């Protein structure tokens, strides 16, 4: 279809490219985190051993702080890869994969180093990252996983710690408070972001509407000369339309109508012809007004006979139209030109105009094919 109006922008669809970019970045951050944790654990092992601060057999220490966490992290990354492949056709669920993976990696860190209360704060990171996707449900879900992570870390502390930690309950409560605070701030930022995006989208839609209105002739509701000429040029430049044709229509003795009955009567005639053109033309024809009493129709699908037949319908129906200001019949002269090899938009406009003037010279109310 030529000359179609732009579709309404779907905001979620418009953001998919952005989401795709950030999903990849978050997943990359998950991978880097696993590598960074592995390197830190190795560095800490040599550092602690050099200062005699490892108080358990080396194999036990390596298994507990290096080998087992690394195996779990790699397993989680593998599951993440599988999740990305599984949900690649479902962008909504796909957004969850790298965030959930990040939260599970936080659980591994907090369970491995449960003796350090500060590790419980890592759960705020994935909560804040959910702001990227402006999804309140996602934020709630990730917060819930964080709460479970704090509970699991505390349980691991109770089961594995060799000494009683009198600060475990207060530390867990503080960690939970920090997590819930992060959740609340994230919700506020998501609301702000959505409100801002809605305002931007509304402004963009308004710009599109205004731009589209500028394309149309305000009096007749069809394409103006500039928009029509641009559409004609683009269609010809594509070079794939062998049956392209252009018709020029000019109301006969229109100046007489204006001078005798006034411009209101002239406007009535213009709008009448424009309405008939829009009514008879289909999806494969683009009508336009070139100012004054001149109209044009761009044809792209069909042949000379079908184009001629459609123009005859317009001509006969327009001639039969009656008006309140006069019983005199008003007619239209038409010129039709088929696109030829080497012609551009300016050339076919010129030839259709010449054919239309030939109809005028031949007695008006005729159709002339160049």
C-alpha positions as CSV (number, residue, x, y, z in Angstrom):
1,X,0.0,0.0,0.0
2,X,1.4,3.4,-1.0
3,X,1.0,6.6,1.0
4,X,0.1,4.7,4.2
5,X,-0.1,6.6,7.5
6,X,2.5,5.6,10.1
7,X,1.3,2.9,12.6
8,X,0.8,3.7,16.2
9,X,4.1,3.0,18.0
10,X,3.9,0.1,20.5
11,X,6.1,1.2,23.4
12,X,7.1,-2.3,24.5
13,X,8.0,-3.2,20.9
14,X,10.0,0.0,20.6
15,X,12.0,-0.9,23.7
16,X,12.8,-4.4,22.6
17,X,16.1,-3.4,21.0
18,X,17.2,-1.6,24.2
19,X,16.1,-4.6,26.3
20,X,18.1,-6.9,24.1
21,X,21.2,-4.8,24.5
22,X,20.9,-4.7,28.3
23,X,20.1,-8.4,28.6
24,X,23.4,-9.1,26.9
25,X,25.3,-6.6,29.1
26,X,23.8,-8.1,32.3
27,X,24.6,-11.6,31.2
28,X,28.1,-10.6,30.4
29,X,28.4,-9.0,33.8
30,X,27.3,-12.3,35.3
31,X,30.1,-14.1,33.5
32,X,32.6,-11.5,34.5
33,X,31.4,-11.8,38.2
34,X,32.0,-15.5,38.2
35,X,35.5,-15.1,36.8
36,X,36.2,-12.2,39.2
37,X,35.0,-14.3,42.2
38,X,37.2,-17.2,41.1
39,X,40.3,-15.0,40.8
40,X,39.6,-13.3,44.2
41,X,39.2,-16.7,45.9
42,X,42.6,-17.8,44.5
43,X,44.3,-14.5,45.6
44,X,42.7,-14.8,49.0
45,X,43.9,-18.4,49.4
46,X,47.6,-17.5,48.8
47,X,47.3,-14.3,50.9
48,X,45.7,-16.1,53.9
49,X,48.1,-19.1,53.6
50,X,51.1,-16.8,53.6
51,X,49.9,-15.2,56.8
52,X,49.0,-18.5,58.4
53,X,45.3,-17.6,58.6
54,X,43.9,-20.8,57.1
55,X,42.8,-22.9,60.1
56,X,41.6,-26.0,58.3
57,X,43.1,-28.6,55.9
58,X,44.0,-27.1,52.5
59,X,41.8,-29.6,50.6
60,X,38.8,-28.7,52.7
61,X,39.4,-25.0,52.3
62,X,39.9,-25.3,48.5
63,X,36.8,-27.4,48.2
64,X,34.6,-25.2,50.4
65,X,35.7,-21.7,49.1
66,X,37.0,-22.4,45.6
67,X,36.0,-25.7,43.9
68,X,32.4,-26.1,45.1
69,X,31.3,-22.4,44.6
70,X,33.0,-22.4,41.1
71,X,31.2,-25.6,40.1
72,X,27.9,-24.1,41.3
73,X,28.5,-20.8,39.5
74,X,29.4,-22.6,36.2
75,X,26.3,-24.7,36.5
76,X,24.2,-21.6,37.0
77,X,25.8,-19.9,33.9
78,X,25.0,-23.1,31.9
79,X,21.4,-23.0,33.0
80,X,21.4,-19.3,32.1
81,X,22.6,-20.1,28.6
82,X,19.9,-22.8,28.3
83,X,17.2,-20.3,29.6
84,X,18.3,-17.7,26.9
85,X,17.8,-20.3,24.2
86,X,14.6,-21.6,25.6
87,X,12.9,-18.2,26.0
88,X,14.4,-16.5,22.9
89,X,10.9,-16.2,21.4
90,X,9.5,-14.8,24.6
91,X,11.1,-11.4,25.3
92,X,9.2,-11.0,28.6
93,X,10.6,-14.2,30.2
94,X,13.9,-13.6,28.5
95,X,14.4,-10.4,30.5
96,X,14.2,-12.5,33.7
97,X,17.0,-14.9,32.8
98,X,20.1,-12.7,33.5
99,X,18.5,-11.0,36.5
100,X,17.5,-14.3,38.2
101,X,21.0,-15.7,37.3
102,X,22.6,-12.7,39.0
103,X,20.5,-13.2,42.1
104,X,21.4,-16.9,42.3
105,X,25.1,-16.0,42.0
106,X,24.6,-13.6,45.0
107,X,23.3,-16.5,47.0
108,X,26.4,-18.5,46.2
109,X,28.6,-15.6,47.4
110,X,26.6,-15.0,50.6
111,X,26.5,-18.7,51.5
112,X,30.2,-19.2,50.8
113,X,31.2,-16.2,53.0
114,X,28.4,-16.3,55.5
115,X,30.7,-15.1,58.3
116,X,30.9,-11.7,56.6
117,X,27.6,-9.9,57.2
118,X,28.5,-7.4,54.4
119,X,28.0,-10.1,51.8
120,X,24.2,-10.0,52.6
121,X,24.1,-6.6,51.0
122,X,24.8,-8.1,47.5
123,X,21.1,-8.8,47.1
124,X,20.4,-5.1,46.5
125,X,22.4,-5.2,43.3
126,X,20.0,-7.3,41.2
127,X,17.1,-5.5,42.7
128,X,18.4,-2.1,41.4
129,X,19.2,-3.7,38.0
130,X,15.5,-4.5,37.5
131,X,14.9,-0.8,37.0
132,X,16.4,-1.2,33.5
133,X,13.3,-3.2,32.5
134,X,10.7,-1.0,34.3
135,X,9.0,-4.1,35.5
136,X,7.5,-3.9,39.0
137,X,6.7,-7.7,39.0
138,X,10.3,-8.5,38.2
139,X,11.5,-6.2,41.1
140,X,9.1,-8.0,43.5
141,X,10.2,-11.4,42.3
142,X,13.9,-10.6,42.6
143,X,13.4,-9.1,46.1
144,X,11.6,-12.3,47.1
145,X,14.6,-14.4,45.9
146,X,16.9,-12.1,47.9
147,X,14.8,-12.6,51.0
148,X,15.1,-16.4,50.5
149,X,18.9,-15.9,49.9
150,X,19.3,-14.1,53.2
151,X,17.4,-16.9,55.0
152,X,19.5,-19.6,53.3
153,X,22.7,-17.7,54.2
154,X,21.7,-17.5,57.8
155,X,20.8,-21.2,57.9
156,X,24.2,-22.1,56.4
157,X,25.8,-19.9,59.1
158,X,23.9,-21.8,61.8
159,X,24.7,-25.3,60.4
160,X,28.4,-24.7,59.4
161,X,29.7,-22.1,61.8
162,X,32.0,-23.6,64.5
163,X,31.2,-20.9,67.0
164,X,27.9,-19.3,67.9
165,X,27.3,-15.9,66.2
166,X,25.4,-13.7,68.6
167,X,25.0,-11.1,65.9
168,X,23.4,-13.4,63.3
169,X,19.8,-12.4,63.9
170,X,20.5,-8.6,64.1
171,X,22.7,-8.8,61.0
172,X,20.0,-10.7,59.1
173,X,17.3,-8.2,60.1
174,X,19.6,-5.3,59.0
175,X,20.3,-7.1,55.7
176,X,16.5,-7.7,55.2
177,X,15.8,-4.0,55.9
178,X,18.4,-2.9,53.4
179,X,17.0,-5.2,50.8
180,X,13.4,-4.0,51.3
181,X,14.6,-0.4,51.2
182,X,16.3,-1.1,47.9
183,X,13.0,-2.7,46.6
184,X,11.0,0.4,47.6
185,X,13.5,2.8,45.9
186,X,13.5,0.6,42.8
187,X,9.7,0.8,42.6
188,X,9.8,4.6,42.9
189,X,12.5,4.8,40.2
190,X,10.5,2.5,37.9
191,X,7.4,4.6,38.3
192,X,9.4,7.7,37.5
193,X,11.0,6.0,34.5
194,X,7.6,4.8,33.2
195,X,6.1,8.3,33.6
196,X,9.0,9.9,31.8
197,X,8.8,7.3,29.0
198,X,5.1,7.7,28.6
199,X,5.6,11.5,28.3
200,X,8.3,11.0,25.7
201,X,6.2,8.4,23.8
202,X,3.2,10.7,23.8
203,X,5.3,13.6,22.5
204,X,6.8,11.4,19.8
205,X,3.3,10.3,18.8
206,X,2.2,13.9,18.7
207,X,5.1,14.8,16.4
208,X,4.2,11.9,14.1
209,X,0.6,13.1,14.0
210,X,1.6,16.7,13.3
211,X,4.0,15.5,10.6
212,X,1.3,13.4,9.0
213,X,-1.2,16.3,9.1
214,X,1.4,18.5,7.3
215,X,1.4,15.9,4.5
216,X,-2.3,16.3,3.8
217,X,-4.2,19.1,2.1
218,X,-6.4,20.5,4.8
219,X,-9.3,21.3,2.6
220,X,-9.7,18.0,0.8
221,X,-8.1,15.5,3.2
222,X,-5.8,14.0,0.6
223,X,-2.0,14.3,0.1
224,X,-0.7,17.7,-0.7
225,X,1.6,18.4,-3.6
226,X,4.9,18.1,-1.7
227,X,4.0,14.8,0.1
228,X,2.5,13.4,-3.2
229,X,5.7,14.3,-5.2
230,X,7.9,12.8,-2.5
231,X,5.9,9.6,-2.5
232,X,6.0,9.5,-6.4
233,X,9.8,9.9,-6.4
234,X,10.3,7.2,-3.8
235,X,8.1,4.8,-5.7
236,X,9.9,5.4,-8.9
237,X,13.3,5.2,-7.3
238,X,12.5,1.7,-6.0
239,X,12.4,0.7,-9.7
240,X,10.3,-2.4,-9.3
241,X,7.0,-1.1,-10.6
242,X,6.5,-1.8,-14.4
243,X,2.9,-0.6,-14.4
244,X,3.3,2.7,-12.7
245,X,1.1,5.5,-14.1
246,X,0.1,9.0,-13.2
247,X,-3.2,10.8,-13.9
248,X,-3.7,14.5,-13.7
249,X,-7.3,15.8,-13.2
250,X,-8.3,19.4,-13.7
251,X,-11.8,20.8,-13.1
252,X,-13.2,22.4,-16.2
253,X,-14.1,26.1,-15.9
254,X,-13.3,26.2,-12.2
255,X,-12.5,29.9,-12.4
256,X,-16.0,30.6,-13.7
257,X,-17.5,28.8,-10.7
258,X,-15.4,30.8,-8.3
259,X,-16.0,34.1,-10.0
260,X,-19.8,33.5,-10.5
261,X,-20.8,31.7,-7.3
262,X,-18.0,32.5,-4.9
263,X,-15.2,30.6,-3.3
264,X,-17.5,28.7,-1.0
265,X,-19.1,27.1,-4.0
266,X,-15.7,26.4,-5.4
267,X,-14.6,24.7,-2.2
268,X,-17.7,22.6,-2.4
269,X,-16.8,21.4,-5.9
270,X,-13.2,20.7,-4.8
271,X,-14.2,18.7,-1.8
272,X,-16.8,16.8,-3.9
273,X,-14.2,15.7,-6.5
274,X,-11.7,14.8,-3.7
275,X,-14.4,12.7,-2.0
276,X,-15.1,10.8,-5.2
277,X,-11.5,10.2,-5.9
278,X,-11.0,8.8,-2.4
279,X,-14.1,6.7,-2.7
280,X,-13.3,5.1,-6.1
281,X,-9.5,4.7,-5.6
282,X,-8.3,1.6,-3.8
283,X,-5.3,0.6,-1.7
284,X,-3.0,0.7,-4.7
285,X,-3.8,4.2,-5.8
286,X,-2.5,7.4,-4.1
287,X,-4.6,10.6,-4.7
288,X,-3.1,14.0,-4.2
289,X,-4.0,17.7,-4.7
290,X,-1.6,20.0,-6.5
291,X,-3.3,23.2,-5.5
292,X,-6.1,25.1,-7.1
293,X,-8.3,22.7,-9.0
294,X,-5.6,20.2,-10.0
295,X,-5.6,16.7,-8.6
296,X,-3.3,13.7,-9.3
297,X,-3.6,9.9,-8.9
298,X,-0.6,7.6,-8.7
299,X,-1.3,4.0,-10.0
300,X,1.0,1.1,-9.2
301,X,-1.0,-2.1,-9.6
302,X,-2.9,-2.8,-12.8
303,X,-2.7,-1.9,-16.5
304,X,-3.7,1.0,-18.8
305,X,-7.2,-0.4,-19.4
306,X,-7.9,-0.7,-15.6
307,X,-6.6,2.8,-14.9
308,X,-8.6,4.2,-17.8
309,X,-11.7,2.5,-16.5
310,X,-11.3,3.9,-13.0
311,X,-10.8,7.4,-14.3
312,X,-13.9,7.1,-16.4
313,X,-15.8,6.2,-13.2
314,X,-14.6,9.3,-11.5
315,X,-15.3,11.5,-14.6
316,X,-18.9,10.2,-15.0
317,X,-19.8,10.3,-11.4
318,X,-18.4,13.9,-11.0
319,X,-20.4,15.0,-14.1
320,X,-23.6,13.7,-12.6
321,X,-23.1,15.5,-9.3
322,X,-25.6,18.3,-8.5
323,X,-25.0,21.4,-6.5
324,X,-27.2,23.8,-4.6
325,X,-25.7,26.9,-6.1
326,X,-26.3,25.9,-9.8
327,X,-28.0,23.3,-11.9
328,X,-25.1,23.5,-14.4
329,X,-23.0,20.3,-14.7
330,X,-19.4,20.6,-13.8
331,X,-16.9,18.3,-15.6
332,X,-13.2,17.3,-15.2
333,X,-10.5,16.9,-17.8
334,X,-7.9,14.1,-17.3
335,X,-4.5,13.2,-18.6
336,X,-2.9,9.8,-18.1
337,X,0.8,8.9,-18.6
338,X,2.4,5.5,-18.1
339,X,6.0,5.5,-16.7
340,X,8.6,4.9,-19.4
341,X,12.3,3.8,-19.1
342,X,14.5,6.7,-18.0
343,X,11.7,8.9,-16.7
344,X,11.9,10.4,-13.2
345,X,9.1,11.9,-11.1
346,X,9.4,15.3,-12.8
347,X,9.1,13.8,-16.3
348,X,6.0,11.7,-15.7
349,X,4.3,14.7,-13.9
350,X,5.1,16.8,-17.0
351,X,3.7,14.2,-19.4
352,X,0.5,13.7,-17.4
353,X,0.0,17.4,-17.3
354,X,0.5,17.7,-21.0
355,X,-2.0,14.9,-21.6
356,X,-4.5,16.7,-19.3
357,X,-4.1,20.0,-21.3
358,X,-4.7,18.0,-24.5
359,X,-8.0,17.0,-23.1
360,X,-8.8,20.6,-22.4
361,X,-7.9,21.6,-26.0
362,X,-10.0,18.7,-27.4
363,X,-13.2,20.0,-25.8
364,X,-12.8,19.3,-22.1
365,X,-14.5,16.5,-20.1
366,X,-12.2,14.0,-21.8
367,X,-9.4,11.5,-20.9
368,X,-6.2,11.7,-22.9
369,X,-3.5,9.1,-22.6
370,X,0.0,10.3,-23.4
